[in-house]
Amino acid sequence: MPCAAIDFGGSVTDVVVRDAAGERLASRAAVSGPSTTDIARLLTETGGEGFVPEFVAVTGGRSASLHAPEADLPVEAVDESRAVAAGALRCGVADPAIVVSLGTGTGMVLARPPDEPLRLLGSGIGGGTLIGLSRLLLGTEDVAEIGGLAQRGDASRCDLTVGDIVGGAIGPIGASATAAHFGRLTRADGSSRPEDVAAALVGLIGQNALRLAIDAVVLHGARSIVLLGHVLDVPGFREVIRATPGLDTDFVRMPADAGFAVARGALDVALARRGEVAG
């Protein structure tokens, strides 16, 4: 059946449309107070003038107010935690799983089927932090430019490691682990090159998210971690995560098209309500 889903995020709005022609994805500017007019526009922009879905699942932001079916466009609101969990479990990870949604901020959900997902404490450090601090420190909000700088930079010129402070590892914490983000800039050997600042910013966002997730794994006995969100599209961000000392890349998953996982999850939840098989 032709159908669609929209995830109203704080920084971007993600759209997924499906019909006989396949699946199309699009990211658009954030919509602060979504209306059915916004939905119709987004569906036309993504699916084309002839795209008419049987329903559209909405999640995120203030989408809950849009749940009432309209005469020409049935809208189904999907709880964001359920959409996040469903989108993460699409990649076939072991559950229960800690799902980290890296949006404007960082949210976390415990995906634990068949039980309802559990919303966990998140963080105010996320994609919005990366863009805002890049604007202040680097004079750019362009994600590709930020990522390009970061790939050419060296975060250790800005950050202090555990080895810098204590001379080596501390128990299971390796000497190369970050002890203080931007802490080296308090010392004479600190660097303020734009490339190094960008690398340190990407590391700040990625490592903060991963540390929160690892703490949640211990607390809830989870069997995997899944990272979602468009922050993973920043050039070099996935490499920062993979370079974390001791990281098990089978345990920590970063699926393709991670920025659209929540919208896809919302569509899967809505299809399941209708007894359909998710595509």
Stockholm file with secondary structure:
# STOCKHOLM 1.0

chainA/1-279         MPCAAIDFGGSVTDVVVRDAAGERLASRAAVSGPSTTDIARLLTETGGEGFVPEFVAVTGGRSASLHAPEADLPVEAVDESRAVAAGALRCGVADPAIVVSLGTGTGMVLARPPDEPLRLLGSGIGGGTLIGLSRLLLGTEDVAEIGGLAQRGDASRCDLTVGDIVGGAIGPIGASATAAHFGRLTRADGSSRPEDVAAALVGLIGQNALRLAIDAVVLHGARSIVLLGHVLDVPGFREVIRATPGLDTDFVRMPADAGFAVARGALDVALARRGEVAG
#=GR chainA/1-279 SS CCEEEEEECSSEEEEEEEETTEEEEEEEECCSSCCHHHHHHHHHHHHCTTCCCSCEEEESTTGGGGCSCCSSSCEEECCHHHHHHHHHHTTCCCSSEEEEEESSSEEEEEECTTSCCEEEEEESCSHHHHHHHHHHHHSCCCHHHHHHHHHHCCGGGTCEEHHHHHSSCBTTBCTTSEEETTGGGGSTTCCCCHHHHHHHHHHHHHHHHHHHHHHHHHHHTCSEEEEESGGGGSTTHHHHHHTSTTCCTTTEECCTTGGGHHHHHHHHHHHHHTTCCCC
#=GC SS_cons         CCEEEEEECSSEEEEEEEETTEEEEEEEECCSSCCHHHHHHHHHHHHCTTCCCSCEEEESTTGGGGCSCCSSSCEEECCHHHHHHHHHHTTCCCSSEEEEEESSSEEEEEECTTSCCEEEEEESCSHHHHHHHHHHHHSCCCHHHHHHHHHHCCGGGTCEEHHHHHSSCBTTBCTTSEEETTGGGGSTTCCCCHHHHHHHHHHHHHHHHHHHHHHHHHHHTCSEEEEESGGGGSTTHHHHHHTSTTCCTTTEECCTTGGGHHHHHHHHHHHHHTTCCCC
//
